[in-house]
Structure formats: structure tokens, C-alpha cells
């Protein structure tokens, strides 16, 4: 029985369809999720945890009951070239008595033991929901341990209910700001950058870093991708901050600009178009040294030449297919729309968990007629639009994947669990290949929507 | 010997999950039910992600989405609004509400809020049934949440009445494939039954032509109602106490006898299960199962030399660990360490009931431990293989020990939801996999490249 799916009362303003005569876009966003709406979002803690996760030579201890640490154990595909402390899961594992009498002592003992055992270069302490209620003074515990152990111990105020994922990003940036400026800037070139908001999923930061280094630019810190405490501490010595994933790291870039006078530019490494622009924009910033731009051009030419023939094969097969995008940050959707166009695909749904008004306005500009734009969507809505718009592909994360597969739709994982790099020129090739392999798979012939038996 | 626990303060790589996860899983086994977590948005999202990565199915869990005001003034408004929205969007028969550390700590009286909600909206037409389980994350582990949800389901819905020709089966946290197998056994015995929770289809179902707000399958509400008039309840779980279990409630409230036993893994425990079935039906086991048993005994003979004297570390939920250990014992593998993040305090004694000479055999039991504790044991105990969920991979890689993946979660292999563990069939599958793991290990370790093993 086919029944109409309606948008929940209280969410109508978070859904917009681009049509002629429907030019006003005033998406309600930047709000907490509607109770009972089954949002795909997580919480403040999640925002902090994902940003700081790839700092590999620090221990990350989650202060609270066991769940928050258990569900974030080795959750991201953020790889390290050296230490791998970030892949361990540490929890103060508060029990009922700790909740009643306070968890400070347990946190203190936990930190001391873990620092003795793992000898990290720093520690991040995440407070979870319950800490916001029982009032543990984690700042005081961190100060005490810092003094005793002689390494930075940063409190991260990420109580789950105190806002949205974005507030978690801010808390993470606050913790990073405590580190920045505490290291020596000796040996840092004038032509130097920090890479912000690149999490080194499947080694993506290494790919990007290599491009910039080939251009003759020094990368001081990759911050939160294959991150190291010492590099973060001296990152205020760089000349420019290059910010991807604007949602999470713009706050940090702004604070660094204010405090250290380091300007920042926003970039994206997804798709040939945006990837090339990321190199050109940096080269342009260092315009006085022309050879940087020359080298950037060479990289772009060589890389695109390398992948172009294969890309044509994908494009031929995929032209006319329709995609739905639902990802965490809105900035990523811009690049994905362009990347999909490169392989002949159009976008029928574009949405994000945490976009803001500017993001959605820009999305509207970019999208075709008939495209649906959503903020903080849920499985029911996503399914509705996938079916109505007859999408052939969904781009999302773990929670979106089964929706696509149930409905006989291809899927590309563009979230933090991915194992294949999708950034850089090679990333665009990987992306096109993954989309091709999912959309063109012969298994969909058995899907009921494509004529298979029910 | 005292059961050892951990000496560390912090938990490192936990060997357990939190209470609400188990409740959500159990609620997925009720027909037309939407699980609902009263707490922060993150709890629902993380748990969905964790479950989806194992079951590969859409798993919607609603949240009351606490914010700062909610935490100060209480969750009543958010919970009511959330229930209204879930009712509108999903049109459920049942909403399964579980608490979190947040709502428990602020002391929300959920039952009172539910009464207020029903008073306010009850006249608007039929309302979904509300099943409420208290599952503070700072207590116990996911398995406690699972049993709390099952118990609260019967507590809410079960009705008494004249005894029916019907048996309840509360199998605990098992795989969808195991659930299907149990249903097959009851059907073949010709014994009407209510199995709760039945997520065999909701978490391992077919493709959709249209969108389904709630996937098909699950134990129907009226079937749960009839559990109060069943002739008996069979309940699996060595460490599950009557005071915390669904069958325990039904026995106390309606006098339905509770027949409790370990999870039937291995021939000895499965025989016990079939004896119960034969007694209840007054019929011999169908020939099909005797055949399964014969094949299994035959396989034991064919494979015994590969496994005898081998040492294994088993970890996971206490009840699963106990039954796997009992099975290993009957094929000659020594479960040198039986470890769990759970802390019922009963594991050692219950295992002793199944393996009376466990001390002489050098079987060690540790509860309340994490993967770092278990990893440290591998260095001392030098086992031949590890048996447990896929979270043991980190230590398996480090200690270069083969890992046989069973139970939940299996996040790094395909088809975890279709693995069998129970009965003759499940034991056969486990035995084949164990033998093959050992053979593969041997084959790979030999430079000769034997093509017959």
C-alpha cells in the first residue's frame, strides 16, 4: 500500500524544493533537533570527539559512563604515520556510586595511570552529559594532572545535551587553542601553511600534504589529520591557514587570525575542480613567488591527465543518473554536486546535518530545478525523497547506507568510516569508481523497485 | 578461587556496551515498535550506528533530544512532544521507551509522564502501547538493558487467564538466524509458542518496493499479551536471575512455570533443551533434529584430533561465554580464560555447574574486564585461538592469534546476523568453523603447502 509521507509539524521550514516561483529560501537551521524526529545527528560530544580524534600521540579519555567511549572506539578511518594512541578507547567508566559521590577522583586516578602506562604527549578529557549534571570540576583535575605529569591535559567541555554537534566543534577548537602558541616556531618558512579540517581518512591528508610540498610550501601542522601535539603547538608560526570542512574548523581559523594574525582561506579537496582551486588559491596567496603557481599548474595538469581516460568511461555509464546527498557538513555538498556533474550525474536531493543559512543559499544557487534541500533530515524524509525523485545513488554515512540498499539504490560512503581516500585527484577517481561500481552493479535487477520479485 | 576482576581504574577498550543499547535491540523484536531513548540525541545516533554496522538494516531509534533547559527543568515536555512526533511519523503499535544516564540522573519520573501523556491525548483515538524500561547507562551493561526491556514488555502487556496450549520462549540476545532456528524447532514439534523478542525479520529482512516506516516482523502485541496464560516459559541465560527476567515475572505474577537453562550450545546443553521440549509436548524430537545430532556427533569424531588439547580464550556477554565454554569443554578444547565486561557475579558458579571440574582443567574466569586485561592474559596463557565478537580483533592482530567471530557485534566481517550458535545446527556451524580455523592456521604455518589437511 502506497501512502503519502508527510513532513513532521515543526520541520516544514527545514525542507525546501527549488521550483520556479519558489525563489525564497529561508531554511530554518542551526537549531537543535526536533524531539522524536529520529535525527541523523549525534551530539556535542560527537562533534568534539570527531575533530580531536586523529591527534595520534595524545590519549583521549571520555569521562562518563561506558557507552560514549565504547561507541567511539576506533570509529574513524583516520590513520597515523606513527603513534596510534587515538585508536584506543579510554573511559573513566562511571558507575552509580560515582554519579552519586562525584567522579573527580576516578578521573584523576584514570589519567595518572593512563599517562604512566602510555606516555602520551598530551591528554584530552571529554566530559559527557552526566558530568554537566553532577558538576565534576574537570578543569581542576586537568590542571592538577598537568602539573604532576608535565604534559598538557586539556578539558573538552562536550556535554552531549549542551547544544548541537557544532558546539562540540567549538569545544574542540577551544582545547586546541590552549596548545597553539606554546611551541617554537623556529625553522618555519615564509611559504608555510597549516591544513585545518582534514582528518587523514584513508591517508587523505598525506595526499594533500604532498601536493603542497611539491609546490614548495611547508606544511607546519595538519592539526587534526595524522595530528601531533608538537606540530599543533608551533602551528601559529605558519603564514596561512587552509581550512576544509568549514563547519568544524572555521572557529579555530578565526581565533588564530585574531590572536596570531594568520589569515585563512576555505578550500575543498573533493573533485577535480575544487581540488585544483585549493592549490591555485594557496599559490595565489604566495603570489610573489611565481614558481609556486607554476608548480601547481603542473600538478593539476599531470594529475588530471592521469585520470581523465578512466573518468570518461565512468561518465559514459553514469550520465543521466540521479544522486541524493545527505552528509554532515554542507560545505561538502558543494563539492559533491560539482564532482557528480563531472561524471554526468545530477543531484535531486542535497542535505546536511549542520549547514547554516549561507550554506543553504549557496546550495540553492548551485542546484537544478526540482532539487530538494533539507536540513537535519531523518530516515523517513530521506526515503520519501529518494523514492519520489527516483534517485540512483545516495551519498551519506553508515546510518544512511541501509536506507539506500533496502530501496535498491546505490550508495557511496562519504563519511568518516571510509577506507578509500576520496580527497585529491586520485580521490576523485576513487569516488567515480565507487559510484560506478555501486550504481552499475547487476544486483539491482533483483530489487523490487527495479522489477525484481517482492 | 575468587573470580578475578580488573585492577585498573580506567576502562580501556571496553568489553561491554551500555544499558540502553540492549533495550533498543530488544524493542526491535516487538511488532510495529519504535525504540525511543529518553536522553541526548547522541545516544540514539551512536547506538543506531553501532547496531546498523552489524545488522545492515535500517534501524530507527527516536530520541527526546535533551537540551540544557530539559536538563534543568526535566524531560517531560520533550518526551511528550517526541512521543507525539513518533506516533505521527511512524504510526507504531508500540513505543519502547528506555532511559539513559541523563534522564535517570535528573530523576525524571517517566511512568508519571506517560500517564500524563495518555490522559492528554488518549481521547484522540487509539494510542500506541508504551513500554518503559529503566536503563541507566551507569549500571550494568547492554545485556541488562536487553532483559529489562523484555521483562517490561511482558509486565506491560501480559494478561492472565485460562491456561493455553502455548509455551513462551525468551532466548536472550541471540542472532536472527538463531531465532529462526528456534521457531523452526517449535513449529516442527507442533508446539504453539511466543518467542520474545523476535527481531529475526526486522533486523534481517528482505528488500523493499516501498518505504516501510517500521520493518515487517517482530512479536505481535497480542502474542505478548498471551504470555501470561502460557503453560510454561523457557528462558535461556545462565546468569539471568528470575527477579530480572520476563519468565521470572510471569511465574511470580501468573504462575507460569519458568524453565531456565543455559543457552543451548554444544550437544549436552542442546540435549537438555530437547528434553524440555519432549517433556512439554510429550512427543519425541522430530527425526530431522535427531539427524542433525547424528551428523554433529559424526563431525565431532571426524574433527576431534584437530581440536583436542587446544586452548581458547572466550569473551563477550557472560551467558554466551558460559555456553561456548561448555561446548568447548565437550570437544576437548580448554577455555583457559572465560572473560566478560559484565559483572553479574554469577559467572564462575554458573560455569561450574556446567563444567564441575573446571579448576582441575585450568579454566579461569574473569568478570568486569576490558580488552586490555584480556590481551595481557593472552601473553600469559598462550591460547591457540580467541573466540568472541569482532572487537577482539585489535588484540588478535597484536598477539597474532586467530579470532573466531561469534555473537555481537561483528563489524569487520559479513553476515554476522546470519551466524548460528544455538542447538545442534548452531553447534555444527561453530564446530566446522573452529576446526577450519585451526586447519587454516596449520596450513599457512607450514612451508610445504599441504593440499590435504
HADDOCK unambig.tbl for C-alpha pairs under 7 A between the chains (distance, minus, plus):
assign (segid A and resid 8 and name CA) (segid B and resid 89 and name CA) 6.89 0.50 0.50
assign (segid A and resid 33 and name CA) (segid B and resid 65 and name CA) 6.77 0.50 0.50
assign (segid A and resid 35 and name CA) (segid B and resid 63 and name CA) 6.12 0.50 0.50
assign (segid A and resid 35 and name CA) (segid B and resid 64 and name CA) 4.60 0.50 0.50
assign (segid A and resid 35 and name CA) (segid B and resid 65 and name CA) 5.25 0.50 0.50
assign (segid A and resid 35 and name CA) (segid B and resid 78 and name CA) 5.95 0.50 0.50
assign (segid A and resid 35 and name CA) (segid B and resid 81 and name CA) 6.23 0.50 0.50
assign (segid A and resid 35 and name CA) (segid B and resid 82 and name CA) 4.45 0.50 0.50
assign (segid A and resid 36 and name CA) (segid B and resid 62 and name CA) 5.06 0.50 0.50
assign (segid A and resid 36 and name CA) (segid B and resid 63 and name CA) 5.29 0.50 0.50
assign (segid A and resid 36 and name CA) (segid B and resid 64 and name CA) 5.64 0.50 0.50
assign (segid A and resid 36 and name CA) (segid B and resid 82 and name CA) 3.68 0.50 0.50
assign (segid A and resid 36 and name CA) (segid B and resid 83 and name CA) 6.26 0.50 0.50
assign (segid A and resid 36 and name CA) (segid B and resid 85 and name CA) 5.39 0.50 0.50
assign (segid A and resid 36 and name CA) (segid B and resid 86 and name CA) 5.36 0.50 0.50
assign (segid A and resid 37 and name CA) (segid B and resid 62 and name CA) 6.42 0.50 0.50
assign (segid A and resid 37 and name CA) (segid B and resid 85 and name CA) 6.48 0.50 0.50
assign (segid A and resid 37 and name CA) (segid B and resid 86 and name CA) 6.75 0.50 0.50
assign (segid A and resid 38 and name CA) (segid B and resid 60 and name CA) 6.60 0.50 0.50
assign (segid A and resid 38 and name CA) (segid B and resid 61 and name CA) 6.16 0.50 0.50
assign (segid A and resid 38 and name CA) (segid B and resid 62 and name CA) 4.55 0.50 0.50
assign (segid A and resid 38 and name CA) (segid B and resid 63 and name CA) 6.37 0.50 0.50
assign (segid A and resid 40 and name CA) (segid B and resid 45 and name CA) 6.45 0.50 0.50
assign (segid A and resid 41 and name CA) (segid B and resid 45 and name CA) 6.55 0.50 0.50
assign (segid A and resid 42 and name CA) (segid B and resid 41 and name CA) 5.61 0.50 0.50
assign (segid A and resid 42 and name CA) (segid B and resid 42 and name CA) 3.97 0.50 0.50
assign (segid A and resid 42 and name CA) (segid B and resid 45 and name CA) 5.38 0.50 0.50
assign (segid A and resid 42 and name CA) (segid B and resid 46 and name CA) 6.93 0.50 0.50
assign (segid A and resid 43 and name CA) (segid B and resid 40 and name CA) 7.00 0.50 0.50
assign (segid A and resid 43 and name CA) (segid B and resid 41 and name CA) 5.74 0.50 0.50
assign (segid A and resid 43 and name CA) (segid B and resid 42 and name CA) 4.38 0.50 0.50
assign (segid A and resid 65 and name CA) (segid B and resid 137 and name CA) 6.06 0.50 0.50
assign (segid A and resid 65 and name CA) (segid B and resid 138 and name CA) 5.02 0.50 0.50
assign (segid A and resid 66 and name CA) (segid B and resid 17 and name CA) 6.79 0.50 0.50
assign (segid A and resid 66 and name CA) (segid B and resid 18 and name CA) 6.18 0.50 0.50
assign (segid A and resid 67 and name CA) (segid B and resid 17 and name CA) 5.68 0.50 0.50
assign (segid A and resid 67 and name CA) (segid B and resid 18 and name CA) 4.72 0.50 0.50
assign (segid A and resid 67 and name CA) (segid B and resid 137 and name CA) 6.92 0.50 0.50
assign (segid A and resid 70 and name CA) (segid B and resid 14 and name CA) 6.00 0.50 0.50
assign (segid A and resid 70 and name CA) (segid B and resid 17 and name CA) 6.23 0.50 0.50
assign (segid A and resid 71 and name CA) (segid B and resid 46 and name CA) 6.18 0.50 0.50
assign (segid A and resid 71 and name CA) (segid B and resid 50 and name CA) 6.78 0.50 0.50
assign (segid A and resid 88 and name CA) (segid B and resid 13 and name CA) 6.26 0.50 0.50
assign (segid A and resid 89 and name CA) (segid B and resid 12 and name CA) 5.54 0.50 0.50
assign (segid A and resid 89 and name CA) (segid B and resid 13 and name CA) 4.80 0.50 0.50
assign (segid A and resid 90 and name CA) (segid B and resid 10 and name CA) 6.48 0.50 0.50
assign (segid A and resid 90 and name CA) (segid B and resid 11 and name CA) 5.75 0.50 0.50
assign (segid A and resid 90 and name CA) (segid B and resid 12 and name CA) 4.69 0.50 0.50
assign (segid A and resid 90 and name CA) (segid B and resid 13 and name CA) 6.41 0.50 0.50
assign (segid A and resid 91 and name CA) (segid B and resid 10 and name CA) 5.57 0.50 0.50
assign (segid A and resid 91 and name CA) (segid B and resid 11 and name CA) 5.18 0.50 0.50
assign (segid A and resid 91 and name CA) (segid B and resid 12 and name CA) 6.58 0.50 0.50
assign (segid A and resid 92 and name CA) (segid B and resid 10 and name CA) 4.79 0.50 0.50
assign (segid A and resid 92 and name CA) (segid B and resid 11 and name CA) 6.30 0.50 0.50
assign (segid A and resid 93 and name CA) (segid B and resid 10 and name CA) 6.57 0.50 0.50
assign (segid A and resid 93 and name CA) (segid B and resid 11 and name CA) 6.13 0.50 0.50
assign (segid A and resid 94 and name CA) (segid B and resid 138 and name CA) 5.97 0.50 0.50
assign (segid A and resid 95 and name CA) (segid B and resid 138 and name CA) 4.58 0.50 0.50
assign (segid A and resid 95 and name CA) (segid B and resid 139 and name CA) 5.96 0.50 0.50
assign (segid A and resid 96 and name CA) (segid B and resid 138 and name CA) 5.55 0.50 0.50
assign (segid A and resid 96 and name CA) (segid B and resid 139 and name CA) 6.19 0.50 0.50
assign (segid A and resid 106 and name CA) (segid B and resid 9 and name CA) 6.91 0.50 0.50
assign (segid A and resid 109 and name CA) (segid B and resid 9 and name CA) 6.56 0.50 0.50
assign (segid A and resid 110 and name CA) (segid B and resid 9 and name CA) 5.28 0.50 0.50
assign (segid A and resid 110 and name CA) (segid B and resid 10 and name CA) 4.80 0.50 0.50
assign (segid A and resid 129 and name CA) (segid B and resid 102 and name CA) 6.25 0.50 0.50
assign (segid A and resid 130 and name CA) (segid B and resid 101 and name CA) 6.58 0.50 0.50
assign (segid A and resid 130 and name CA) (segid B and resid 102 and name CA) 5.76 0.50 0.50
assign (segid A and resid 160 and name CA) (segid B and resid 40 and name CA) 6.19 0.50 0.50
assign (segid A and resid 160 and name CA) (segid B and resid 42 and name CA) 6.73 0.50 0.50
assign (segid A and resid 161 and name CA) (segid B and resid 40 and name CA) 5.41 0.50 0.50
assign (segid A and resid 161 and name CA) (segid B and resid 66 and name CA) 5.45 0.50 0.50
assign (segid A and resid 161 and name CA) (segid B and resid 67 and name CA) 4.71 0.50 0.50
assign (segid A and resid 161 and name CA) (segid B and resid 68 and name CA) 6.16 0.50 0.50
assign (segid A and resid 162 and name CA) (segid B and resid 67 and name CA) 5.68 0.50 0.50
assign (segid A and resid 162 and name CA) (segid B and resid 68 and name CA) 5.37 0.50 0.50
assign (segid A and resid 163 and name CA) (segid B and resid 67 and name CA) 6.33 0.50 0.50
assign (segid A and resid 380 and name CA) (segid B and resid 213 and name CA) 6.83 0.50 0.50
assign (segid A and resid 383 and name CA) (segid B and resid 211 and name CA) 6.49 0.50 0.50
assign (segid A and resid 398 and name CA) (segid B and resid 49 and name CA) 6.35 0.50 0.50
assign (segid A and resid 399 and name CA) (segid B and resid 49 and name CA) 5.74 0.50 0.50
assign (segid A and resid 399 and name CA) (segid B and resid 52 and name CA) 6.80 0.50 0.50
assign (segid A and resid 402 and name CA) (segid B and resid 56 and name CA) 5.97 0.50 0.50
assign (segid A and resid 402 and name CA) (segid B and resid 57 and name CA) 5.18 0.50 0.50
assign (segid A and resid 402 and name CA) (segid B and resid 58 and name CA) 5.08 0.50 0.50
assign (segid A and resid 403 and name CA) (segid B and resid 58 and name CA) 5.79 0.50 0.50
assign (segid A and resid 406 and name CA) (segid B and resid 207 and name CA) 4.90 0.50 0.50
assign (segid A and resid 406 and name CA) (segid B and resid 208 and name CA) 5.51 0.50 0.50
assign (segid A and resid 407 and name CA) (segid B and resid 207 and name CA) 6.55 0.50 0.50
assign (segid A and resid 407 and name CA) (segid B and resid 208 and name CA) 5.42 0.50 0.50
assign (segid A and resid 407 and name CA) (segid B and resid 209 and name CA) 6.45 0.50 0.50
assign (segid A and resid 447 and name CA) (segid B and resid 207 and name CA) 6.56 0.50 0.50
assign (segid A and resid 448 and name CA) (segid B and resid 207 and name CA) 6.91 0.50 0.50
assign (segid A and resid 448 and name CA) (segid B and resid 208 and name CA) 6.46 0.50 0.50
assign (segid A and resid 448 and name CA) (segid B and resid 209 and name CA) 4.90 0.50 0.50
assign (segid A and resid 449 and name CA) (segid B and resid 209 and name CA) 4.95 0.50 0.50
assign (segid A and resid 454 and name CA) (segid B and resid 209 and name CA) 6.92 0.50 0.50
